[in-house]
Amino acid sequence: MSTSSIDEIVRDCLAVRVRLIGRALTSLYDGALDGHGLTIAQVNLLAALGKVGPCPPSKLGDVLQLERSTVSRNLNLLLNHDWIEVLSSDAKGIREVALTRAGRAKIESVMPEWRQAQQQAARLLGTTGVNAVQGVASNMGYAPGA
């Protein structure tokens, strides 16, 4: 590989920049939520389940673009805290889950810290960055209002 190829990757790679931004934002939100015993990924799973309603775990994975193993690992933690419940299962595993009253209460309890992290993230990204992130996510099919 030539030095110019290395320079081009270091100078231009969008993937490394998106991953850097993602790690920084995840750390910011996770730090804000630390006292609540859950991560931003788990808060978003709870919120997605609250929005979508009772559904198979695979639907949550589709909505949030998560791998099956990631959804399963996080759902188990949420189940252990009674923030979600299994509505049906079979020999192959969980067929449908739902947000519980305790899960809704958990979402409400994290809101002050989530809002603070949201404001910090918006300052970090700036208005142009926030609009760009929302636009790209929308173009990729993330439609939170749907």
ROSE-4610 file (N, C-alpha, C; in Angstrom, 1 decimal, always signed):
// ROSE-4610
residu = [M/M/M/S/S/S/T/T/T/S/S/S/S/S/S/I/I/I/D/D/D/E/E/E/I/I/I/V/V/V/R/R/R/D/D/D/C/C/C/L/L/L/A/A/A/V/V/V/R/R/R/V/V/V/R/R/R/L/L/L/I/I/I/G/G/G/R/R/R/A/A/A/L/L/L/T/T/T/S/S/S/L/L/L/Y/Y/Y/D/D/D/G/G/G/A/A/A/L/L/L/D/D/D/G/G/G/H/H/H/G/G/G/L/L/L/T/T/T/I/I/I/A/A/A/Q/Q/Q/V/V/V/N/N/N/L/L/L/L/L/L/A/A/A/A/A/A/L/L/L/G/G/G/K/K/K/V/V/V/G/G/G/P/P/P/C/C/C/P/P/P/P/P/P/S/S/S/K/K/K/L/L/L/G/G/G/D/D/D/V/V/V/L/L/L/Q/Q/Q/L/L/L/E/E/E/R/R/R/S/S/S/T/T/T/V/V/V/S/S/S/R/R/R/N/N/N/L/L/L/N/N/N/L/L/L/L/L/L/L/L/L/N/N/N/H/H/H/D/D/D/W/W/W/I/I/I/E/E/E/V/V/V/L/L/L/S/S/S/S/S/S/D/D/D/A/A/A/K/K/K/G/G/G/I/I/I/R/R/R/E/E/E/V/V/V/A/A/A/L/L/L/T/T/T/R/R/R/A/A/A/G/G/G/R/R/R/A/A/A/K/K/K/I/I/I/E/E/E/S/S/S/V/V/V/M/M/M/P/P/P/E/E/E/W/W/W/R/R/R/Q/Q/Q/A/A/A/Q/Q/Q/Q/Q/Q/Q/Q/Q/A/A/A/A/A/A/R/R/R/L/L/L/L/L/L/G/G/G/T/T/T/T/T/T/G/G/G/V/V/V/N/N/N/A/A/A/V/V/V/Q/Q/Q/G/G/G/V/V/V/A/A/A/S/S/S/N/N/N/M/M/M/G/G/G/Y/Y/Y/A/A/A/P/P/P/G/G/G/A/A/A]
num = [1/1/1/2/2/2/3/3/3/4/4/4/5/5/5/6/6/6/7/7/7/8/8/8/9/9/9/10/10/10/11/11/11/12/12/12/13/13/13/14/14/14/15/15/15/16/16/16/17/17/17/18/18/18/19/19/19/20/20/20/21/21/21/22/22/22/23/23/23/24/24/24/25/25/25/26/26/26/27/27/27/28/28/28/29/29/29/30/30/30/31/31/31/32/32/32/33/33/33/34/34/34/35/35/35/36/36/36/37/37/37/38/38/38/39/39/39/40/40/40/41/41/41/42/42/42/43/43/43/44/44/44/45/45/45/46/46/46/47/47/47/48/48/48/49/49/49/50/50/50/51/51/51/52/52/52/53/53/53/54/54/54/55/55/55/56/56/56/57/57/57/58/58/58/59/59/59/60/60/60/61/61/61/62/62/62/63/63/63/64/64/64/65/65/65/66/66/66/67/67/67/68/68/68/69/69/69/70/70/70/71/71/71/72/72/72/73/73/73/74/74/74/75/75/75/76/76/76/77/77/77/78/78/78/79/79/79/80/80/80/81/81/81/82/82/82/83/83/83/84/84/84/85/85/85/86/86/86/87/87/87/88/88/88/89/89/89/90/90/90/91/91/91/92/92/92/93/93/93/94/94/94/95/95/95/96/96/96/97/97/97/98/98/98/99/99/99/100/100/100/101/101/101/102/102/102/103/103/103/104/104/104/105/105/105/106/106/106/107/107/107/108/108/108/109/109/109/110/110/110/111/111/111/112/112/112/113/113/113/114/114/114/115/115/115/116/116/116/117/117/117/118/118/118/119/119/119/120/120/120/121/121/121/122/122/122/123/123/123/124/124/124/125/125/125/126/126/126/127/127/127/128/128/128/129/129/129/130/130/130/131/131/131/132/132/132/133/133/133/134/134/134/135/135/135/136/136/136/137/137/137/138/138/138/139/139/139/140/140/140/141/141/141/142/142/142/143/143/143/144/144/144/145/145/145/146/146/146]
x = [+0.9/+0.0/+0.9/+0.6/+1.4/+1.0/+2.0/+1.7/+0.5/+0.3/-0.8/-2.2/-2.2/-3.4/-3.6/-2.6/-2.7/-3.3/-2.6/-3.1/-4.5/-4.9/-6.3/-7.3/-7.0/-7.9/-7.9/-6.8/-6.7/-7.5/-7.3/-7.9/-9.4/-9.8/-11.2/-12.2/-11.7/-12.6/-13.8/-15.0/-16.3/-16.6/-16.3/-16.6/-15.9/-14.7/-14.0/-14.5/-14.9/-15.5/-16.8/-17.7/-19.0/-18.9/-17.9/-17.7/-17.2/-16.3/-15.8/-16.9/-17.8/-18.9/-19.8/-20.1/-21.0/-20.5/-19.2/-18.6/-18.7/-18.4/-18.5/-19.9/-20.9/-22.2/-22.7/-22.4/-22.8/-22.2/-21.0/-20.3/-21.0/-21.3/-22.0/-23.3/-24.2/-25.5/-25.3/-24.4/-24.2/-23.8/-22.9/-22.4/-23.6/-24.4/-25.6/-26.6/-26.7/-27.7/-27.1/-25.8/-25.1/-25.8/-26.4/-27.0/-28.4/-28.8/-30.1/-30.0/-28.8/-28.6/-28.9/-28.9/-29.1/-28.3/-28.2/-27.4/-28.4/-27.8/-28.7/-29.3/-28.5/-29.1/-30.3/-30.3/-31.4/-32.6/-32.3/-33.4/-34.0/-33.3/-33.9/-34.7/-34.3/-35.1/-36.4/-36.4/-37.6/-38.5/-37.9/-38.7/-39.3/-38.5/-39.0/-40.1/-40.0/-41.0/-42.3/-42.1/-43.3/-43.9/-43.2/-43.8/-44.4/-43.7/-44.2/-45.3/-45.3/-46.2/-45.7/-46.5/-46.1/-45.7/-44.5/-44.0/-42.9/-42.5/-41.4/-40.1/-39.1/-37.8/-37.2/-37.5/-36.9/-37.4/-38.6/-39.1/-38.3/-38.0/-37.2/-35.8/-35.2/-34.0/-34.0/-35.2/-35.3/-35.5/-36.3/-36.5/-35.2/-34.4/-33.2/-31.9/-32.1/-31.0/-29.9/-30.4/-29.5/-29.5/-28.3/-28.2/-29.0/-29.5/-30.3/-29.7/-28.4/-27.7/-27.7/-27.6/-27.6/-29.0/-30.0/-31.4/-31.6/-31.3/-31.5/-30.8/-29.5/-28.8/-29.4/-29.8/-30.4/-31.9/-32.6/-33.9/-33.9/-32.9/-32.7/-32.5/-31.7/-31.4/-32.7/-33.5/-34.7/-35.8/-35.8/-36.7/-36.4/-35.1/-34.6/-35.0/-35.2/-35.7/-37.2/-37.9/-39.3/-39.8/-38.9/-39.2/-39.9/-39.8/-40.5/-41.1/-42.0/-42.6/-42.7/-42.6/-42.8/-44.3/-44.9/-46.3/-46.5/-45.5/-45.6/-44.2/-44.0/-42.8/-43.0/-42.0/-42.1/-40.8/-40.6/-39.3/-38.2/-38.5/-37.5/-37.1/-37.9/-37.6/-38.7/-38.4/-39.4/-40.1/-41.4/-42.1/-42.6/-43.0/-43.5/-43.2/-42.8/-42.5/-43.3/-43.5/-44.2/-43.6/-43.7/-43.2/-44.2/-43.6/-44.5/-44.7/-45.6/-45.8/-44.4/-43.7/-42.4/-41.4/-41.5/-40.7/-41.0/-42.3/-42.7/-42.2/-42.3/-41.9/-40.3/-39.6/-38.2/-37.8/-38.5/-38.3/-38.5/-39.6/-39.9/-38.8/-38.3/-37.2/-35.9/-35.6/-34.3/-34.4/-35.6/-35.8/-34.9/-34.8/-33.9/-32.5/-31.9/-30.6/-30.5/-31.5/-31.5/-31.6/-32.4/-32.5/-31.2/-30.6/-29.3/-28.3/-28.2/-27.3/-27.7/-29.0/-29.4/-28.9/-29.0/-28.5/-27.0/-26.3/-24.8/-24.5/-25.2/-25.0/-25.3/-26.3/-26.7/-25.6/-25.1/-24.0/-22.7/-22.4/-21.3/-21.4/-22.6/-22.8/-23.1/-23.7/-24.1/-25.4/-26.0/-27.3/-27.2/-26.1/-25.9/-25.7/-24.9/-24.7/-25.9/-26.7/-28.0/-28.9/-29.0/-29.9/-29.4/-28.0/-27.5/-27.7/-27.5/-27.8/-29.2/-30.1/-31.5/-31.9/-31.4/-31.6/-31.1/-29.9/-29.3/-30.1/-30.5/-31.2/-32.6/-33.2/-34.5/-34.4/-33.3/-33.1/-32.8/-32.3/-32.0/-33.2/-34.3/-35.6/-36.0/-35.2/-35.5/-36.6/-37.8/-39.0/-39.6/-39.1/-39.6/-41.0/-41.6/-43.0/-43.9/-43.4/-44.2/-44.8]
y = [-1.2/+0.0/+1.2/+2.2/+3.4/+4.3/+5.2/+6.3/+7.1/+7.3/+8.1/+7.4/+6.1/+5.3/+5.4/+5.3/+5.5/+6.9/+7.9/+9.2/+9.4/+8.8/+9.0/+8.4/+7.2/+6.5/+7.4/+7.8/+8.6/+9.9/+10.5/+11.8/+11.8/+10.7/+10.7/+9.7/+8.7/+7.6/+8.0/+7.9/+8.3/+7.3/+6.0/+5.0/+5.2/+5.6/+5.8/+7.0/+8.0/+9.2/+9.0/+8.2/+7.9/+7.0/+6.1/+5.2/+6.0/+7.0/+7.8/+8.7/+9.3/+10.0/+9.1/+8.0/+7.0/+6.6/+6.3/+6.0/+7.1/+8.3/+9.5/+9.8/+9.7/+9.9/+8.8/+7.6/+6.4/+6.6/+7.0/+7.2/+8.4/+9.4/+10.6/+10.1/+9.4/+9.0/+7.9/+7.0/+5.9/+6.5/+7.5/+8.2/+8.9/+9.5/+10.2/+9.2/+8.0/+7.0/+6.1/+6.2/+5.2/+4.9/+5.9/+5.7/+5.0/+4.8/+4.1/+2.6/+2.2/+0.7/+0.2/+1.1/+0.7/+1.6/+1.2/+1.9/+2.6/+3.4/+4.1/+3.1/+2.0/+1.0/+0.3/+0.1/-0.5/+0.5/+1.8/+2.8/+2.8/+2.8/+2.8/+1.6/+0.4/-0.8/-0.7/-0.1/+0.1/+1.1/+2.2/+3.2/+2.6/+1.8/+1.2/+0.3/-0.5/-1.5/-0.7/+0.4/+1.2/+1.8/+2.2/+2.8/+1.7/+0.6/-0.4/-1.2/-1.4/-2.2/-3.7/-4.6/-6.0/-6.5/-7.2/-7.6/-8.7/-9.4/-10.3/-9.6/-10.1/-9.5/-9.1/-9.9/-9.7/-8.3/-7.9/-6.6/-5.5/-5.6/-4.6/-4.5/-5.7/-5.7/-5.0/-5.2/-4.5/-3.0/-2.6/-1.2/-0.4/-1.1/-0.4/-0.9/-1.7/-2.3/-2.9/-3.9/-4.6/-6.0/-6.7/-8.1/-8.9/-10.1/-10.9/-11.1/-11.4/-11.6/-10.4/-9.2/-8.0/-7.7/-8.0/-7.8/-8.8/-10.0/-11.1/-10.8/-10.4/-10.0/-8.9/-7.8/-6.7/-7.0/-7.8/-8.2/-9.0/-9.9/-10.7/-9.8/-8.7/-7.8/-7.1/-6.6/-5.9/-6.8/-8.1/-9.1/-9.3/-9.4/-9.6/-8.5/-7.3/-6.1/-5.9/-6.8/-6.7/-5.4/-4.9/-3.7/-4.1/-5.4/-6.0/-7.3/-7.9/-9.2/-10.0/-11.3/-12.2/-12.5/-12.3/-12.5/-14.0/-14.4/-15.8/-16.3/-17.6/-18.2/-19.7/-20.3/-21.7/-22.3/-23.5/-24.2/-23.5/-22.6/-21.8/-20.6/-20.2/-19.0/-18.0/-16.8/-15.8/-15.4/-15.4/-15.1/-13.6/-13.1/-11.8/-11.2/-9.9/-9.2/-7.9/-7.4/-6.1/-5.3/-4.0/-3.1/-3.2/-3.3/-3.3/-1.9/-1.9/-0.6/-0.1/-1.1/-0.8/-0.3/-0.8/-0.3/+1.1/+1.4/+2.8/+3.7/+3.3/+4.1/+4.3/+3.3/+3.4/+4.4/+4.4/+5.4/+6.8/+7.0/+8.3/+8.7/+7.8/+8.1/+8.5/+8.1/+8.5/+9.8/+10.3/+11.4/+12.7/+13.1/+14.2/+14.0/+12.9/+12.6/+12.4/+11.8/+11.6/+13.0/+13.9/+15.2/+16.0/+15.8/+16.5/+16.0/+14.7/+14.1/+14.5/+14.6/+15.0/+16.4/+17.3/+18.7/+18.7/+17.9/+17.8/+17.3/+16.3/+15.7/+16.7/+17.5/+18.5/+19.6/+20.0/+21.0/+20.4/+19.2/+18.5/+18.5/+18.1/+18.0/+19.3/+20.3/+21.5/+21.3/+22.4/+22.3/+21.6/+21.9/+21.3/+19.7/+19.4/+18.0/+17.2/+17.8/+17.2/+17.0/+18.0/+17.9/+16.8/+16.8/+15.8/+14.3/+14.1/+12.8/+12.4/+13.3/+13.0/+12.8/+13.5/+13.3/+12.0/+11.6/+10.4/+9.2/+9.3/+8.2/+8.1/+9.2/+9.1/+8.5/+8.9/+8.4/+6.9/+6.4/+4.9/+4.2/+4.9/+4.2/+4.3/+5.0/+5.1/+6.2/+5.7/+6.6/+6.5/+7.3/+7.1/+7.4/+8.2/+8.5/+7.5/+6.5/+5.5/+4.5]
z = [+0.0/+0.0/+0.0/-0.8/-0.9/+0.2/+0.4/+1.4/+1.1/-0.2/-0.7/-0.3/-0.4/-0.1/+1.4/+2.2/+3.7/+4.0/+3.4/+3.6/+3.2/+2.1/+1.7/+2.7/+3.2/+4.1/+5.4/+5.9/+7.2/+7.0/+5.9/+5.6/+5.3/+4.6/+4.1/+4.6/+5.3/+5.7/+6.5/+5.9/+6.6/+7.7/+7.5/+8.5/+9.8/+9.8/+11.1/+11.8/+11.0/+11.6/+12.3/+11.6/+12.1/+13.3/+13.3/+14.5/+15.7/+15.4/+16.5/+17.1/+16.2/+16.7/+17.5/+17.0/+17.7/+19.0/+19.1/+20.4/+21.4/+20.9/+21.8/+22.3/+21.4/+21.8/+22.8/+22.5/+23.3/+24.7/+24.8/+26.1/+26.8/+26.1/+26.8/+27.4/+26.6/+27.1/+28.2/+28.0/+29.0/+30.3/+30.2/+31.5/+32.2/+31.4/+32.0/+32.6/+32.1/+32.5/+33.5/+33.8/+34.7/+36.0/+36.6/+37.9/+37.8/+36.6/+36.4/+36.1/+36.0/+35.7/+34.3/+33.4/+32.0/+31.0/+29.8/+28.8/+27.8/+27.0/+26.0/+25.0/+24.7/+23.9/+24.5/+25.8/+26.5/+26.6/+26.8/+26.8/+25.5/+24.4/+23.1/+22.8/+23.3/+23.1/+23.9/+25.1/+25.8/+25.1/+24.6/+23.9/+22.6/+21.8/+20.6/+20.9/+22.0/+22.3/+22.7/+23.5/+23.8/+22.6/+21.6/+20.4/+19.5/+19.3/+18.4/+19.0/+20.3/+21.0/+21.1/+21.7/+21.8/+20.4/+20.4/+19.1/+19.3/+18.3/+18.4/+18.5/+19.2/+19.4/+18.0/+17.0/+15.7/+15.1/+15.4/+15.0/+15.6/+16.9/+17.6/+16.9/+16.6/+15.8/+14.5/+13.8/+12.5/+12.7/+13.7/+13.9/+14.3/+15.1/+15.6/+14.9/+13.8/+13.1/+14.0/+14.8/+15.7/+15.4/+15.7/+15.5/+16.5/+16.1/+17.0/+18.4/+18.4/+19.7/+20.6/+20.0/+20.7/+21.3/+20.5/+21.0/+22.2/+22.0/+23.0/+24.3/+24.2/+25.4/+26.2/+25.5/+26.1/+26.6/+25.9/+26.4/+27.6/+27.7/+29.0/+30.2/+30.0/+31.1/+31.5/+30.5/+30.7/+31.3/+30.9/+31.6/+33.0/+33.3/+34.7/+35.6/+35.1/+35.9/+35.8/+35.1/+34.9/+34.2/+33.3/+32.5/+31.2/+30.9/+29.8/+30.2/+29.5/+29.8/+28.5/+28.7/+27.6/+27.5/+26.4/+26.2/+25.6/+24.8/+24.3/+24.0/+24.1/+23.8/+23.4/+22.8/+22.4/+22.5/+22.0/+22.1/+21.4/+20.5/+19.8/+20.5/+21.5/+22.3/+22.4/+22.7/+22.9/+21.6/+21.6/+20.3/+20.4/+21.6/+21.6/+23.0/+23.0/+24.3/+24.3/+25.5/+25.7/+26.8/+26.7/+27.8/+29.0/+30.2/+31.4/+31.9/+32.9/+33.6/+34.3/+34.8/+35.4/+34.3/+33.1/+32.0/+31.6/+31.6/+31.3/+32.4/+33.6/+34.7/+34.7/+34.2/+34.1/+33.0/+31.9/+30.9/+31.5/+32.2/+32.8/+33.8/+34.5/+35.5/+34.9/+33.7/+33.1/+32.3/+32.1/+31.2/+31.6/+32.9/+33.1/+32.7/+33.0/+32.5/+31.0/+30.4/+29.0/+28.3/+28.8/+28.2/+28.3/+29.4/+29.6/+28.6/+28.5/+27.5/+26.1/+25.8/+24.5/+24.2/+25.2/+25.0/+24.8/+25.5/+25.3/+23.9/+23.5/+22.2/+21.1/+21.3/+20.3/+20.2/+21.4/+21.4/+20.7/+21.0/+20.4/+18.8/+18.3/+16.9/+16.2/+16.9/+16.3/+15.5/+15.2/+14.5/+13.1/+12.4/+11.1/+11.3/+12.3/+12.6/+13.0/+13.9/+14.3/+13.1/+12.3/+11.1/+10.1/+10.0/+9.1/+9.7/+11.0/+11.6/+11.4/+11.7/+11.6/+10.1/+9.2/+7.8/+7.2/+7.6/+7.1/+7.7/+9.0/+9.6/+9.0/+8.6/+8.0/+6.6/+5.9/+4.5/+4.6/+5.7/+5.8/+6.3/+6.6/+6.9/+8.4/+9.2/+10.6/+10.7/+11.0/+11.1/+12.5/+13.5/+14.8/+15.0/+14.2/+14.3/+13.7/+13.0/+12.3/+13.2]
